[in-house]
Amino acid sequence: QVQLVESGGGLVQAGGSLRLSCAASGSISRVNAMGWYRQAPGKQRDLVAAITAGGNTNYADSVKGRFTISRDSAKNMVYLQMSSLKPEDTAVYYCHANVDVVLFGGMDFWGKGTLVTVSS
């Protein structure tokens, strides 16, 4: 039905920057909220940042001032610009979207994740 594909992860030194991208495709009537979550080894998956269809944003306290979420609604894409990265930002980052699917209505979808590793 709907696929989310992330890109942009990798290895970066502390203090560096990375930009994650996520593209939604499939039987999409409308993409509502989109966001990024992360899961470090042995920990639960937590919200990093989210953005509504209207452009309102929400960030985890740990990334405020360092990460910026944005979206291109025409392309059904969401981005996460990460700056001043810290080793504790190391995790698998997952894209999430709430999508109005043709004939089915609102549903939640996840990408497969992209690994971000920050070395000290």
Order of alpha helices (4+ residues) and beta strands (2+ residues): beta-beta-beta-beta-beta-beta-beta-beta-beta-beta-beta
